[in-house]
Amino acid sequence: MYRGDSAILQLNHPHAYQLANLSRDIKFSFRKQDLLVYTSDWFSVPPHAPHGQSPKLGTLHPCMMIAAQAAFDAS
């Protein structure tokens, strides 16, 4: 990982991984930003819809907030 990156890894953060409703490890990079058009290409309701009819897929576990903030501040 690079400066400005944060990751949720199943092996390292099992509770955060489960709460985020992830299907694989994920890395966030705060060094680059892209604008995404609000369409079903990028935002759609997941098949099992754990949060109702919303494109929200999961939640960032509180234990990940410090790491995410540090990565954001470093970017």
N, C-alpha and C positions, 0 to 999 in steps of 0.2 A: 504494500500500500504506500501511497504517497502522502505528502503533507496536504491536508484538506480532505482526506478520505476517512470514511467511517464504514464499518461493516457489521452485519448481523450474520454470525456463523452458527449453524445448528450445534456444532460440537462445543463451541465456546460459550454460547448464550442460549441454552435450550428454551428457557421461559420466554425470552424476548422473541425468539424464532417462532414459537407457537403462537404467541399473542399477535404477532405481525401477520399470521396466516400465510407464511411463506412456503413455497414448494421447493426452494433451493436457496443456497447461500446468496447474499446480496451485498453489494458494495455501493455506497453513495459517495459521489465526488462533488464537493462544494466549489471546486475550482472552475467548473464549466456549467453554464446554465443554458437551457434551451427552452423556448416557448413551445408549448404543445397546444394545438387546437383542441378544444373540448368536443371531441367526437368519439364515436365508439371505437375508432382505431386505437385510441390511447386510453379511453375511459369507458368501461362498460361494466355492467353488473356481473359479478362472477356467477358461475353455474349454481353453486350452493348458497349464495347470497347470505352470508353470516350477519351482515349489517342491514338487512332489508333491501329494498330496491334502490340501492345507492352504489356507485362505483367504488366506494371505499372498500379496500381489500383487508385492511388490518389496522393495528394500532402500534405505535412505537412504545415499547415497554419503558417505564420510568428509569430503569437501570441503564438504558442506552442514551438518555438525555445528556449526560455529562460528556460522553464520547462524541455525540453529534454536535454539541455546542463547541467543543474543543476543535473539532474538524472544521466547523464553520468559521470560527475565529482565526484559524490558521490559514484559511484560503485567501 
